[in-house]
Amino acid sequence: MTAERSEFANSGNTGNISIAIDGPAGAGKSTIAKEISKRLSITYVDTGAMYRAIGLKAMRMGIDPADVRHVVPMLDGTNVSIEYVDGVQHVLLDGEDVSGLIRTEEVSHYASVISTIPEVRKKLVELQRALARVRNVVMDGRDICSYVLPDATHKFFVTAEPEVRAERRYTEYEAAGKLDGRSFDDILCEIKRRDERDSTREAAPLCPADDAVVIDTSEMNVESAVAAVLAHIG
């Protein structure tokens, strides 16, 4: 295996291709971005994993993710970095590879809440922008188009009806054995609550960028959604 750490300070490379994919939870952003990455042979950057890493640390320390007074001081002693092993992104939290520990629903909740804190976003956006300066990337996550990569070469806002997104999440969790007793209605409520939180937050609220191509995947499968994105990339 080969590993490449993210060292960006003096890259100076600003002529790269950057594909930004924004949208609400469960719309298919990550699935589409990963497939685009494979087809175009460019680096996939999962920005949500970075917020999950910060959320994991807060959870481990028993810090309320909404408690700015404790979250901000925690950031001073926190190092989030990215490592690519055979082209696959790994997220390191204070030197520990936490890639396999950040995909729980509890960590997801912490990440969603903690991402509303401006100081958290500032820390991670700097890392995300640095990645785009030195690589050809496809990057997915909330406010990627409007805030993180406002000058991206291609911008997309991928969305779907809440019920469709909830059904996808339910199927995903059921297959992975992660339902934990939740019903479809429970997951639909979670989706709607997250939509409300993400769209009304003070720091970079969720909404399509003016120059982003909006793609509604409600009636699309993965292949047709990827084809729709590629058609606009050319």
Phi, psi and omega in degrees: 000150176241139181239139178230117180276158180274103177236111193237352197310317186238039185294308179071004182266109183240011183259025184273161173279133177227123179248117183254128181236114183250172176144170183285169181298135175083006182280344180108014182305307185294317180300314179294315182299318180297320180291321176299318179303315180294314186289328181260358180056048176236166186283132175268128179243113178269094184291330180299330180297329180291318177293325177296324179296316177296319178298320178299318180295317178299319180297315179298325183272358180072028181264131174297123184296344178266357183273090184303323184299333180256329181293314183299312176299327178299325182298327183300329180254022184245133177238116174251126179223166182241138176228137178252121179245113185052040176082358182260132181288132172238139180256126180252129177247111183051041177088351181262131176285110183252016184305325181270000185250356189254012185256019178272160180294326179295316178294322178301318178296314179301316182297317181297318181288315185291336181290347179280351181276119185306322182295326177293314181297319180300315182299315185278328178297323177302318179292317181296317179294324179296321177300316182292338179286333186248357182222157163281121188229153162242122189236128178242153181152173181283140181059024177297316185287318188273334187234311185288309181235069182296340179254023179303146181290333178219132182233136179223143172242108183263126182222176176192160179298145181307320181295323178292317180294322178294320178297319178296316180296318180300314180297318179298311181294321180297316180295327182269000181069033185244020180290327179051041176082001181281144177266174175302317181297324177299314182291323177298319178297320178298316179300313182293322178296319180292320176303315181297315181295316183290326184275345182248001181293154182288321182271110175049068180296153182290121174191154180294138173293151183302326184256017179270144174278122181271127179236116179267115184264012184307321182245023180248147167269180184300315184299316181290327178293317178297318179298322179296320178292312182298328180297328179275338178282324177086000000 
